Amino acid sequence: MSQGLETPRQTFIDRRNYDAGDRSPICERRQFANSHEGLTPEAAELAHAIDEYKVRHRRRFITYEEMLAVVQSLGYHK
């Protein structure tokens, strides 16, 4: 018997195929540290570029090849 109590229904969101568009992610994906505090400006720029790459490509961790591509996109070369 129902006593008139209803539980709210939650909608399941399959985040594997979820398109967030240009909105910011709920949490940042950091591979190396929990914050960029204490980094030199150059290191902070690299860390920010890597974080942007991971969010844009939906990657939790990146490979050395991907890191090299990020470094080169910032203008560094051998």
Secondary structure, 3 states (H helix, E strand, C coil): CCCCCCCCCCCCCCHHHCCCCCCCCCCCCCCCCCCCCCCCHHHHHHHHHHHHHHHHCCCCCCCHHHHHHHHHHCCCCC
